[in-house]
Structure formats: structure tokens, C-alpha cells
Amino acid sequence: MDNNKKEFKPYIPADKVVPEFTVTALLIGILLAIVFGAANAYLGLLVGMTVSASIPAAVISMGIIRVILRKDSILENNMVQTIGSAGESVAAGAIFTLPALFLWAEEGKIAFPSILSIALIALFGGTLGVCFMVPLRQALIVEEHGTLPFPEGTACAEVLLAGEEGGSKAGTVFAGLGIAAVYKFLADGMQLFPSEIGHAFKNYSGAQVGMQVLPALGGVGYICGPKISSYMFAGGTLSWFVLMPMIALFGGDATIFPASVTVNELLVDGPSALWANYIKYIGAGAVATGGIISLIKSLPLIVRTFKQAIGSMKKNAGSSKQLRTEQDLPFPLLIGVSLVIAVLIWILPIFPVNLIGALIIVVFGFFFATVSSRMVGLIGSSNNPVSGMTIATLLFATVILKVTGTTGLTGMVGAISIGGIICIVAAIAGDASQDLKTGFIVGATPSKQQIGEIIGVVASSAAIGFVLYLLNEAWGYGTEKIPAAQATMMKMLVEGIMNEELPWAMILIGVFVAIVVEILKMPVMPFAVGMYLPFSLSAGIMAGGIVRIFVEKKKGTEAEKKARTDRGLLFTSGMIAGEGIIGILLAVFAVVKIDSKIILPFHLPQVGSLVLYIALLVLLYVVCMKADKEK
């Protein structure tokens, strides 16, 4: 490891100073942080996962700075992706927890959370995530260079280093964005064709086949790849073609808690009523178990990383770093900021958290920041078990708050607030470590990147509350439009511990399904999320995974195969951003009551939707193959 450290020379040498922390980079980065934060919030609430914004932010930056502004600075582009990607991570942390507060408010149990309280949860969590990750940089990024791959961080550095291709790569992202935006607006805005197609079986009561034919789902499927997509599809198949028909077959005239009417009465509204009343709880048990299993399997890695980080901090304490590429934010400043945030969480009335709750946040925050930073270095941000860390925090926090006398709604809101901050801490720590890895390779100044990360956190924290309010006002959380899978599940867990009112039989079914899946050596989390989400979502994602199979099966050299895959990743990143942006726009239209005025008087049948979705997927394949011609 030391040899790697001594031999490695960054692209921009340490003794060379080039434009980096500029007004241009800050403005573009802040704009992208807000845009990608909003788009990922919509995506995450829809499908239960977000995608990394680093690479699309980098290529958009190169398109603007290099092609339009005629400037040439790799470190400016790196600063843009550092700031921009923070928005995606803040959104990921917020949407996995905070919609639970909206759900309680809709039930009349509490007041709606204020924009300020949401912003402070995001700001405190994001800032702590950066502060806790900085001391780990030396141990995880510098000393383990060549050992920990940091997939997204390394890939982003490759994109930046291939700067002469920046224009065409940015064009690919914008093409995907534009096509998806038009497609989404025609489908859900003007309602030219239905965005979901489906068919319920008369002789197989409780089952329903269907697919949401939307660009973001195809994009997620392509990015995740065929394996992850197939695991989600398998989970959806189990729920919609095994569990729901069994409930319909054996339930009949029975009234099964938590529903207040018989199974046959529920089926009058279609099979989706069974999903809303029963499968959500079974899926929640599976998702919670999947998160805990991921955490348990990571324990040896967690302990090793924690020891290594503490040792690195002791070794570097008091040392004066001269090289530009070795300058981190001062350690005393990081401690001071962390302590101030902990005290503010304790004393501010916005947070119904006592001193013990504030201490839980600091201790769990640093612990899971360490875990998250190491995990993304090893397996990438997409596989980082942030949900599992948040579940563990929620379970521990809820029990502690209940034992110490903070019970009822106050305790539940306190537990979600703690979980929300920890979730954002873990998400931002993972994002910051990927960004700092990119910076390490290209020769950025770490302290400037760390400040940039905090700026991205501030910008996206200011916007995320408005986005959450907008989406809830337009469609409501926990609906088929935006299921908010993780947040709904975490709400149920907190309620169950505080009030002891959960349908434990159904949750335990999900728990043991997850255990069986783990025994079969399948990844539990994607399977469990597939169980939880409507089948139509998993089917749409699987379609994108199938395109990835065809792209990867095409013969060619390794360089050609990589070029095809990468071009598809850029195009699908644009597709996801494009649909997310239009999704936010349509939410605005729904809130101001002009959504009905843009609906066309004629509509294509379901077969038209299927044809258009297949055409979109064929276009994705053609875009990937275009990389061969460019070679």
C-alpha cells in the first residue's frame, strides 16, 4: 500500500496550481446539485433506489466549461461533479426516511414538518457526513490506492481524463435527457398513451401482470444490470403471482388484519388492494431483514476499517502537510463543527431529540460514515447498504427513546429525525469518498473538494424540503404513484416498536422469505425491494436489464465493449434525469391545478404504450452500438 502511495502521480502535479474553486464551477455545481437532487428524489420515491450523479455531472460540466465557455480545466470539472453529486446523496438520505413524517401528518397524528426542519435535518446530516469522512481520506483513499477500487470515483476520473471526448459525452447525456423528457410529458402530462399497462387474470384471482413503460425504469434497469434487475423481478413475481393469489384463494371471506374488510371485498378494487393491505408489510419485513443481513455480513470489514481509520488519525495528528494534494480541512475545525451540530440538535425545538438522542447521532454517525466510506470503496455506491444502517439506527434509537421516557408520537418523530440524519450521514460519506477518490487521481486539492461537498449539501438541503412537499401535494406518499418504499417501511417499524401494533405475522413471513433467499446465496436487498414494489415497476426495470444483456453479448474487443456500456450509462443517466425533471414539473402542474388542461382529447391504447416503450429501448441499444462507429 505504501508503494502504491509513493509511486502514484496524479494527473495534475501537486506543485502545479490550475483553476479549481471558481465561480463558474460553483454556480454550475450548485445548479446540478439541485437538479439531480430533485430528479433522484422523484426516482427514489418511485423505485426505492437512486443512481450516482457524479459521471453525468462531470460530462455536463465538460460540455459547458470546455465546449461552450471554451475553457480547459479538469479540476474545475471535478469541482462541479463534487458539488453536483452531493444533491443526489442528500436526496437519497432524505427520501428513505422523511416521508414517514408526511404519512403521519396525513393521518392527522402530527403537524406537517416545516421546510426549515427538513432543511436542517438534511444540512446537519450532510455536514456531519463530510466532517466524519475527512479523517478517513488518508486511510481509505491514499494508503489503499490500488487496493480499494472505488468504482464510481475511478470511472468518473476516467471520464474527466478523457476530456477531449467531453463534448460528445455531454451530448449523449443531453440526448437521453431530452428524449426522456418528451416521452414522459407525452405519457403522463398530455396522456397520449398510458404509462402503465396491465391485465388482471379472471381465473387466477389476485394475480396481475403489468409494466410501467417509463424511461427512468429502463434506465435504472440498464445501470443496475441484468442480475440486479432479475432479482427485483423475481421478488415481484413472488409477491404478485404466488403470495397474492394465495391470499385470494385461502382468504376469501376472511377479514385479515390490518384490512378492515374481507379479502373478496378488497379484490373488487383489483389485485393492487391486496398489495396495499398485505404485501407492503411482507415486503417491509423482507427489506428490513435484507438491510440487517447486509450489515451483519459487513461486520468484519466494519471493525477492520474502524481500527484503520483511528490508527491513521493518530498517525497524522499534528503533522503539517505541505503538498497541495494532501491538504484536508483542519481536524480541530471538523471536531468543532461536529460538536456545534450535536448541541444544536439537542437544544433546537425543531428536533424532538434529547441529549441521549444527540449522542446517538454523533456515535452512530461516525461509525456508519466509516462503514459507508469503506463499503463504497469496495463495492460502489449502488450497493452501499444505507437502508440497513438506517434500520439498525432506527431500531436502536426507538428502543432507547422509549426506555428513557420519550414515547408516543414525540418518540416516533424523534426516531425518524435521528434515522434521517444518520441516513444522510451515510449517503454523503459514501459520496464524498468517491469524489475524493476522483480528486486523488486527477490531482485536486482535498480541502477545496471538501468545502465544495459542503456547498453541495447546503444547496440541496435548501431545496429538498420544497421537493418533498411538492411530490406529496401532487400524489401523496405510499400510493402506487410514489410508493416511498423505505420510508413507509421505517414508519411501520417505529410504530410497531412504540405502539406494539404491527401485523407481525406478515412481517415475519417477509423476514423468513429473506432468510431463504440469503440461504440460496441471492442478494437479499434487490429481491426484497422487488417484493415490496408493485410488479409493474420491477417489470419496467427488467426491460432495461435485458437491453444491457444484448449490449454485453455483442462481440468485440474489451475496449469496444466498454465503450458501448459506458455510452449506454451516460444515455440512461440522462433518461433518468429527464424523467425526474418532468416528474417534478408535472407535480407543479398538479398542485396549481393546470394538469387537466394539457391532456389530449385522444389516447393510444395499451398496445401503443408497449410499442413506444420497445422503440425507446431499441433506441438505447442503437445509442450503445453507436460507440463502435465512433471508434
C-alpha positions, 0 to 999 in steps of 0.5 A, spaced: 500 500 500 505 504 501 508 503 494 502 504 491 502 511 495 509 513 493 509 511 486 502 514 484 502 521 480 496 524 479 494 527 473 495 534 475 502 535 479 501 537 486 506 543 485 502 545 479 496 550 481 490 550 475 483 553 476 479 549 481 474 553 486 471 558 481 465 561 480 463 558 474 464 551 477 460 553 483 454 556 480 454 550 475 455 545 481 450 548 485 445 548 479 446 540 478 446 539 485 439 541 485 437 538 479 439 531 480 437 532 487 430 533 485 430 528 479 433 522 484 428 524 489 422 523 484 426 516 482 427 514 489 420 515 491 418 511 485 423 505 485 426 505 492 433 506 489 437 512 486 443 512 481 450 516 482 450 523 479 457 524 479 459 521 471 453 525 468 455 531 472 462 531 470 460 530 462 455 536 463 460 540 466 465 538 460 460 540 455 459 547 458 466 549 461 470 546 455 465 546 449 461 552 450 465 557 455 471 554 451 475 553 457 480 547 459 480 545 466 479 538 469 479 540 476 474 545 475 470 539 472 471 535 478 469 541 482 462 541 479 461 533 479 463 534 487 458 539 488 453 536 483 453 529 486 452 531 493 444 533 491 443 526 489 446 523 496 442 528 500 436 526 496 437 519 497 438 520 505 432 524 505 427 520 501 428 513 505 426 516 511 422 523 511 416 521 508 414 517 514 413 524 517 408 526 511 404 519 512 403 521 519 401 528 518 396 525 513 393 521 518 392 527 522 397 524 528 402 530 527 403 537 524 406 537 517 414 538 518 416 545 516 421 546 510 426 549 515 426 542 519 427 538 513 432 543 511 436 542 517 435 535 518 438 534 511 444 540 512 446 537 519 446 530 516 450 532 510 455 536 514 456 531 519 457 526 513 463 530 510 466 532 517 466 524 519 469 522 512 475 527 512 479 523 517 478 517 513 481 520 506 488 518 508 486 511 510 481 509 505 483 513 499 491 514 499 494 508 503 489 503 499 490 506 492 490 500 488 487 496 493 480 499 494 477 500 487 472 505 488 468 504 482 464 510 481 470 515 483 475 511 478 470 511 472 468 518 473 476 520 473 476 516 467 471 520 464 474 527 466 481 524 463 478 523 457 476 530 456 477 531 449 471 526 448 467 531 453 463 534 448 460 528 445 459 525 452 455 531 454 451 530 448 449 523 449 447 525 456 443 531 453 440 526 448 437 521 453 435 527 457 431 530 452 428 524 449 426 522 456 423 528 457 418 528 451 416 521 452 414 522 459 410 529 458 407 525 452 405 519 457 403 522 463 402 530 462 398 530 455 396 522 456 397 520 449 398 513 451 398 510 458 404 509 462 402 503 465 399 497 462 396 491 465 391 485 465 388 482 471 387 474 470 379 472 471 381 465 473 387 466 477 384 471 482 389 476 485 394 475 480 396 481 475 401 482 470 403 489 468 409 494 466 410 501 467 413 503 460 417 509 463 424 511 461 427 512 468 425 504 469 429 502 463 434 506 465 435 504 472 434 497 469 440 498 464 445 501 470 443 496 475 444 490 470 441 484 468 442 480 475 440 486 479 434 487 475 432 479 475 432 479 482 427 485 483 423 481 478 423 475 481 421 478 488 415 481 484 413 475 481 413 472 488 409 477 491 404 478 485 403 471 482 404 466 488 403 470 495 397 474 492 393 469 489 394 465 495 391 470 499 385 470 494 384 463 494 385 461 502 382 468 504 376 469 501 371 471 506 376 472 511 377 479 514 385 479 515 388 484 519 390 490 518 384 490 512 378 492 515 374 488 510 374 481 507 379 479 502 373 478 496 371 485 498 378 488 497 379 484 490 373 488 487 378 494 487 383 489 483 389 485 485 393 492 487 388 492 494 391 486 496 398 489 495 396 495 499 393 491 505 398 485 505 404 485 501 407 492 503 408 489 510 411 482 507 415 486 503 417 491 509 419 485 513 423 482 507 427 489 506 428 490 513 431 483 514 435 484 507 438 491 510 440 487 517 443 481 513 447 486 509 450 489 515 451 483 519 455 480 513 459 487 513 461 486 520 468 484 519 470 489 514 466 494 519 471 493 525 477 492 520 476 499 517 474 502 524 481 500 527 484 503 520 481 509 520 483 511 528 490 508 527 491 513 521 488 519 525 493 518 530 498 517 525 497 524 522 495 528 528 499 534 528 503 533 522 503 539 517 502 537 510 505 541 505 503 538 498 497 541 495 494 534 494 494 532 501 491 538 504 484 536 508 480 541 512 483 542 519 481 536 524 480 541 530 475 545 525 471 538 523 471 536 531 468 543 532 463 543 527 461 536 529 460 538 536 456 545 534 451 540 530 450 535 536 448 541 541 444 544 536 440 538 535 439 537 542 437 544 544 433 546 537 425 545 538 425 543 531 428 536 533 424 532 538 431 529 540 434 529 547 441 529 549 441 521 549 438 522 542 444 527 540 449 522 542 446 517 538 447 521 532 454 523 533 456 515 535 452 512 530 454 517 525 461 516 525 461 509 525 456 508 519 460 514 515 466 509 516 462 503 514 459 507 508 466 510 506 469 503 506 463 499 503 463 504 497 470 503 496 469 496 495 463 495 492 460 502 489 455 506 491 449 502 488 450 497 493 452 501 499 447 498 504 444 505 507 437 502 508 440 497 513 444 502 517 438 506 517 434 500 520 439 498 525 439 506 527 432 506 527 431 500 531 436 502 536 434 509 537 426 507 538 428 502 543 432 507 547 427 513 546 422 509 549 426 506 555 428 513 557 421 516 557 420 519 550 414 515 547 408 516 543 408 520 537 414 525 540 418 518 540 416 516 533 418 523 530 424 523 534 426 516 531 425 518 524 429 525 525 435 521 528 434 515 522 434 521 517 440 524 519 444 518 520 441 516 513 444 522 510 450 521 514 451 515 510 449 517 503 454 523 503 460 519 506 459 514 501 459 520 496 464 524 498 469 518 498 468 517 491 469 524 489 475 524 493 477 518 490 476 522 483 480 528 486 486 523 488 487 521 481 486 527 477 490 531 482 485 536 486 486 539 492 482 535 498 480 541 502 477 545 496 473 538 494 471 538 501 468 545 502 465 544 495 461 537 498 459 542 503 456 547 498 453 541 495 449 539 501 447 546 503 444 547 496 440 541 496 438 541 503 435 548 501 431 545 496 429 538 498 424 540 503 420 544 497 421 537 493 418 533 498 412 537 499 411 538 492 411 530 490 406 529 496 401 535 494 401 532 487 400 524 489 401 523 496 406 518 499 405 510 499 400 510 493 402 506 487 404 513 484 410 514 489 410 508 493 416 511 498 418 504 499 423 505 505 420 510 508 413 507 509 417 501 511 421 505 517 414 508 519 411 501 520 417 499 524 417 505 529 410 504 530 410 497 531 416 498 536 412 504 540 405 502 539 406 494 539 401 494 533 404 491 527 401 485 523 407 481 525 405 475 522 406 478 515 412 481 517 415 475 519 413 471 513 417 477 509 423 476 514 423 468 513 422 469 505 429 473 506 432 468 510 431 463 504 433 467 499 440 469 503 440 461 504 440 460 496 446 465 496 441 471 492 442 478 494 437 479 499 436 487 498 434 487 490 429 481 491 426 484 497 425 491 494 422 487 488 417 484 493 415 490 496 414 494 489 408 493 485 410 488 479 409 493 474 415 497 476 420 491 477 417 489 470 419 496 467 426 495 470 427 488 467 426 491 460 432 495 461 436 489 464 435 485 458 437 491 453 444 491 457 444 483 456 444 484 448 449 490 449 454 485 453 453 479 448 455 483 442 462 481 440 468 485 440 474 487 443 474 489 451 475 496 449 469 496 444 465 493 449 466 498 454 465 503 450 458 501 448 456 500 456 459 506 458 455 510 452 449 506 454 450 509 462 451 516 460 444 515 455 440 512 461 443 517 466 440 522 462 433 518 461 433 518 468 434 525 469 429 527 464 424 523 467 425 526 474 425 533 471 418 532 468 416 528 474 417 534 478 414 539 473 408 535 472 407 535 480 407 543 479 402 542 474 398 538 479 398 542 485 396 549 481 391 545 478 393 546 470 394 538 469 387 537 466 388 542 461 394 539 457 391 532 456 389 530 449 382 529 447 385 522 444 389 516 447 393 510 444 391 504 447 395 499 451 398 496 445 401 503 443 404 504 450 408 497 449 410 499 442 413 506 444 416 503 450 420 497 445 422 503 440 425 507 446 429 501 448 431 499 441 433 506 441 438 505 447 441 499 444 442 503 437 445 509 442 450 503 445 452 500 438 453 507 436 460 507 440 463 502 435 462 507 429 465 512 433 471 508 434 
